[in-house]
Amino acid sequence: MASRGDLSNTLQMLHTTIVSGSKDTKEEVAKGFDKVEAAIAVSQTETREAVNSELSKMRGNLRDVQNRLLANREELGDDVRRYLSVVQDEIRKLARAVDEARATRAAPAEAELGAPAPAEPVLASVESAPGDADPSPGAPATSESGAPAPEEAVAPSLENKLDTVLTQNTRLVGALDGIEARHEALTEAVAALTAQQATLAAHHKQALTQIAELRHVLDDQTTALAAVSTKAEPGSIEVPAEHTALLGRAARISSAVLLCHRDLWEFLTAQAGRHPHFRLPPELTDQGRQRIAAAISGRSLIAVLITLFELKQTAPKGDGNWSLADTLYTRIEEGLTSLKEGGTPVTLTLDDGATKGIDPAEASSDEGPDTPDDEDR
């Protein structure tokens, strides 16, 4: 029996210690939620600023690319028109040179057949006067009969013109290739910027979704913390005169035996274990049917009454803690009200149950009246 009682006391002390740390845990949780809220706010601000900055840069880049495309389009049109004009001029010159060469070749043939020669040759730049020793500079070379040599005069000029046209055409093709390459590069840059903008928009949307989820969780935790923080502190509870008188009656008791179920005793020790005046009894007496008898001093009884009174004031009505606190407080109050002077042993039955075979005198009490040593502890 003693070993079972020691084990029960050890478990009760462990349970009391765990419960006593709940307040510190709540404070740490509240601090942790404050840090999480601050971190979320900072992260949200940084994300919003980064996304806005990137979107602004991308808008600027897109505007620059659009302007460059428009400028390149106009430049391409101007270049093409300029090169086409040059090519057309060269083609016209080439056509005139071909016509002149044909006319020059046809003149000697008509002279041999006896056809009258034209008064002025098509390609003659300067007429040869009778008696001139040398032809004038720039005049076409002539044969012994006086007709110009078409192959020697026209061929070099025609080849030069063809070379010029080919050169201009090559330049035009090269310019067109360069413009097309720049256009393709700009198109690829626009596509890359568009894809990057879509990616950033997706990341921004995902970040907003995560922030909304975190805010929802934070709101729930804030509501829970607010519900915990709105509970009245012990110092702010108004104490009526009846409660003060009840504590005075409990202070005059040397010891009292509490009869209750083991679960009810665990609840009582869990609530009153944090009070500085509460002391666990060294031994619990088994009364059968999971009921025990615990002998406590008047000092511990005061701690029990104060704890139950505060729990009644802070717990919401209809809650299990409020129901147990109200019932236990009422039972102890009824037992102390009907108490008579004369040193009669005090037995307080906290719950309804079988009481046969209970000898309150057998419930040991190692706690006597309050002494200076007890106060020092």
C-alpha positions in Angstrom: 0.0 0.0 0.0 2.8 2.4 0.8 4.7 1.8 -2.4 1.5 2.4 -4.4 0.9 5.6 -2.5 4.5 6.7 -3.2 4.1 6.0 -6.9 0.8 7.9 -6.9 2.4 10.9 -5.2 5.3 10.8 -7.6 3.0 10.9 -10.5 1.0 13.7 -9.0 4.1 15.7 -8.4 5.2 15.1 -12.0 1.8 16.1 -13.2 1.9 19.3 -11.1 5.3 20.2 -12.5 4.1 19.7 -16.1 1.1 21.8 -15.5 3.1 24.5 -13.8 5.1 24.9 -16.9 2.1 25.6 -19.1 2.1 29.3 -18.3 5.7 29.6 -19.4 4.9 27.6 -22.5 2.0 30.0 -23.4 4.3 33.0 -23.0 6.9 31.4 -25.3 4.2 30.5 -27.8 2.9 34.1 -27.7 6.4 35.4 -28.3 6.9 33.0 -31.1 3.7 34.1 -32.8 4.8 37.7 -32.5 8.1 36.9 -34.2 6.3 34.9 -36.9 3.9 37.8 -37.5 6.8 40.3 -37.7 8.7 37.9 -40.1 5.7 37.5 -42.3 5.1 41.2 -42.5 8.8 41.8 -43.4 8.7 39.0 -46.0 5.5 40.3 -47.5 6.9 43.8 -47.8 10.2 42.6 -49.3 8.4 40.3 -51.8 6.0 43.1 -52.8 8.8 45.6 -53.3 10.9 43.0 -55.3 8.0 42.1 -57.5 7.1 45.7 -58.2 10.7 46.5 -58.9 11.1 43.6 -61.4 7.8 44.5 -63.0 8.8 48.1 -63.4 12.1 47.0 -65.0 10.4 44.6 -67.3 7.9 47.3 -68.4 10.8 49.6 -69.1 12.6 46.9 -71.1 9.5 46.1 -73.1 9.0 49.8 -73.9 12.7 50.0 -75.0 12.3 46.9 -77.2 9.1 48.2 -78.7 10.8 51.6 -79.5 13.8 49.8 -81.0 11.6 47.6 -83.1 9.7 50.7 -84.4 13.0 52.5 -85.1 14.5 49.4 -86.8 11.3 49.0 -88.9 11.6 52.7 -90.0 15.3 52.3 -90.6 14.8 49.1 -92.5 12.2 50.8 -94.7 14.4 53.8 -95.4 17.4 51.5 -96.2 15.3 49.3 -98.5 13.9 52.3 -100.3 17.4 53.9 -100.7 19.0 50.7 -102.0 16.1 50.0 -104.3 16.4 53.6 -105.7 20.1 53.0 -106.3 19.4 49.6 -107.9 16.8 51.1 -110.2 19.1 53.9 -111.2 21.8 51.4 -112.0 19.4 49.3 -114.0 18.3 52.3 -116.0 21.9 53.2 -116.7 22.6 49.6 -117.6 19.6 49.5 -120.0 20.7 52.8 -121.7 24.3 51.4 -122.0 22.9 48.2 -123.6 20.7 50.2 -126.0 23.7 52.4 -127.0 25.9 49.3 -127.5 23.3 47.7 -129.7 23.0 50.9 -131.8 26.8 51.2 -132.1 27.1 47.6 -133.3 24.3 48.0 -135.9 25.9 51.1 -137.5 28.9 49.3 -139.1 26.7 46.6 -140.5 24.4 49.1 -142.2 27.5 50.9 -143.7 28.8 47.7 -145.3 25.4 46.9 -146.8 25.3 50.4 -148.4 22.8 51.9 -146.0 23.2 55.5 -145.3 25.0 56.2 -142.1 23.3 58.2 -139.5 24.2 61.9 -139.4 25.3 61.6 -135.7 26.3 58.3 -134.1 24.5 57.4 -130.9 27.6 56.9 -128.8 29.9 59.5 -130.5 30.8 62.2 -128.0 32.9 64.3 -130.3 32.7 64.2 -134.2 36.0 63.8 -136.1 36.7 66.8 -138.3 38.5 66.4 -141.6 42.1 67.0 -141.3 42.3 66.3 -137.6 45.4 64.3 -136.8 44.3 62.8 -133.4 40.9 62.1 -132.1 39.7 64.3 -129.3 40.1 62.9 -125.7 37.1 60.9 -124.7 36.1 60.0 -128.2 35.7 56.3 -129.0 38.4 54.4 -130.9 37.7 54.0 -134.6 38.8 51.5 -137.2 40.5 52.2 -140.6 37.1 52.9 -142.2 36.3 55.5 -139.5 33.7 53.4 -137.6 34.1 53.1 -133.8 35.3 49.8 -132.3 32.3 48.8 -130.1 33.9 45.9 -128.3 36.8 48.0 -127.1 34.8 51.1 -126.1 31.5 49.7 -124.7 32.6 46.5 -123.1 34.7 48.1 -120.3 32.0 50.6 -119.5 29.3 47.8 -119.4 31.5 45.6 -117.2 32.1 48.5 -114.8 28.4 49.2 -114.6 27.6 45.5 -114.0 30.2 45.3 -111.2 28.7 48.4 -109.6 25.3 46.9 -109.7 26.5 43.7 -108.3 28.4 45.5 -105.5 25.3 47.5 -104.6 23.2 44.4 -104.7 25.7 42.6 -102.4 25.6 45.6 -100.0 21.8 45.6 -100.1 21.6 41.9 -99.3 24.2 42.2 -96.5 22.2 45.2 -95.0 19.0 43.2 -95.3 20.6 40.2 -93.6 21.9 42.4 -90.8 18.5 44.0 -90.3 16.8 40.6 -90.2 19.3 39.3 -87.7 18.7 42.3 -85.5 15.0 41.9 -85.9 15.2 38.2 -84.9 17.4 39.0 -81.9 15.0 41.7 -80.7 12.1 39.2 -81.2 13.9 36.6 -79.1 14.6 39.3 -76.4 10.9 40.2 -76.3 9.9 36.6 -76.1 12.4 36.0 -73.2 11.2 39.1 -71.4 7.6 38.0 -71.9 8.4 34.6 -70.4 10.3 36.1 -67.5 7.3 38.4 -66.8 4.9 35.4 -66.8 7.3 33.5 -64.5 7.5 36.5 -62.1 3.7 36.9 -62.2 3.3 33.2 -61.3 5.8 33.6 -58.4 4.0 36.7 -57.3 0.7 34.9 -57.3 2.2 32.0 -55.4 3.7 34.3 -52.8 0.4 36.1 -52.4 -1.3 32.7 -51.9 1.2 31.6 -49.3 1.0 35.0 -47.5 -2.8 34.7 -47.4 -2.5 31.2 -45.9 0.0 32.4 -43.3 -2.2 35.3 -42.5 -5.2 33.0 -42.0 -3.1 30.8 -39.6 -1.8 33.9 -37.9 -5.3 35.3 -37.5 -6.4 32.0 -35.9 -3.5 32.0 -33.5 -4.0 35.7 -32.7 -7.6 34.9 -31.9 -6.6 32.0 -29.6 -4.0 34.2 -27.9 -6.5 37.0 -27.5 -8.9 34.5 -25.9 -6.1 33.5 -23.5 -5.0 37.0 -22.8 -8.5 38.2 -22.1 -8.7 35.9 -19.1 -8.8 37.9 -15.9 -5.6 38.0 -13.9 -5.7 37.0 -10.3 -5.0 40.5 -9.1 -7.9 41.9 -11.1 -10.6 39.6 -9.6 -12.9 41.3 -7.2 -13.0 39.3 -4.0 -16.3 39.3 -2.1 -16.6 39.3 1.7 -18.1 35.8 1.7 -14.9 34.4 0.1 -12.7 36.2 2.6 -14.7 34.8 5.5 -14.5 31.3 4.0 -10.7 31.6 3.9 -10.7 32.7 7.5 -12.6 29.5 8.5 -10.2 27.4 6.5 -7.2 29.0 8.2 -8.5 27.9 11.7 -8.5 24.2 10.6 -5.5 22.1 11.6 -6.2 19.5 9.0 -9.0 18.2 6.8 -9.6 15.0 5.0 -10.8 15.3 1.4 -12.8 12.3 0.0 -13.0 12.1 -3.8 -12.3 10.1 -6.9 -8.7 9.8 -8.1 -9.4 11.8 -11.3 -11.0 14.6 -9.3 -7.9 14.6 -7.0 -5.6 14.9 -10.0 -7.6 17.9 -11.3 -7.4 19.5 -7.9 -3.7 19.1 -7.5 -3.1 20.2 -11.1 -4.9 23.5 -10.4 -3.7 24.2 -6.9 -0.2 22.7 -7.3 1.1 26.1 -8.6 -0.1 28.0 -5.5 2.7 28.7 -3.0 0.6 27.6 0.0 -0.3 24.2 -1.4 1.5 21.1 -0.1 0.9 17.5 -1.4 0.1 15.1 1.4 2.8 12.4 1.9 0.3 9.6 1.6 -3.1 8.9 0.1 -5.5 6.4 1.7 -7.2 4.1 -0.8 -11.0 3.9 -0.1 -11.9 1.5 -2.9 -13.8 2.1 -6.1 -11.0 4.5 -7.3 -11.7 6.8 -4.4 -9.0 8.2 -2.1 -8.8 10.1 1.2 -6.2 12.9 1.3 -5.3 14.7 4.6 -4.3 18.3 4.0 -3.6 21.2 6.3 -5.6 24.4 6.6 -2.9 26.2 4.7 -3.3 23.8 1.7 -7.0 24.1 2.0 -6.7 27.9 1.6 -4.7 27.4 -1.5 -7.4 25.0 -2.9 -10.1 27.5 -2.2 -8.2 30.5 -3.8 -7.4 28.4 -6.9 -11.0 27.2 -7.3 -12.4 30.7 -6.8 -10.1 32.2 -9.5 -10.9 29.3 -11.9 -14.6 30.1 -11.4 -14.1 33.7 -12.3 -11.8 33.1 -15.3 -13.2 30.0 -17.0 -16.3 30.4 -19.3 -19.5 29.1 -17.9 -20.5 25.8 -19.3 -16.8 24.8 -19.6 -15.6 21.6 -17.8 -13.1 23.5 -15.6 -15.8 26.0 -14.5 -18.2 23.1 -13.6 -15.6 21.3 -11.5 -14.4 24.4 -9.8 -17.9 25.6 -9.0 -18.9 22.1 -7.6 -15.7 21.6 -5.5 -15.8 25.2 -4.1 -19.5 24.7 -3.1 -18.8 21.4 -1.4 -15.9 22.8 0.6 -17.9 25.9 1.5 -20.8 23.8 2.7 -18.5 21.6 4.8 -16.8 24.5 6.4 -20.0 26.4 7.0 -21.5 23.5 9.0 -18.3 23.0 11.0 -18.6 23.4 14.7 -15.8 24.4 17.1 -14.4 21.8 19.5 -11.6 20.1 17.5 -13.9 17.6 15.6 -12.0 16.0 12.7 -13.0 17.7 9.5 -14.1 15.4 6.6 -15.0 17.1 3.3 -16.7 14.8 0.7 -16.0 16.4 -2.7 -18.1 14.1 -4.9 -21.0 11.7 -4.6 -20.1 8.1 -3.9 -20.0 5.2 -1.5 -18.7 6.3 1.9 -19.0 3.0 3.9 -15.9 1.8 5.6 -14.3 5.2 5.8 -12.6 6.0 9.0 -11.4 9.6 8.8 -9.1 9.0 11.7 -7.1 6.5 9.6 -6.4 9.2 7.0 -3.0 10.3 8.2 -2.1 14.0 8.3 1.6 14.9 8.4 0.7 18.5 8.2 -0.2 20.2 11.4 -1.0 23.8 12.1 1.0 26.4 10.3 4.4 27.0 11.9 7.2 29.4 11.1 9.0 26.5 9.4 6.0 25.9 7.1 6.0 29.5 6.1 9.7 29.4 5.3 9.0 26.6 2.9 
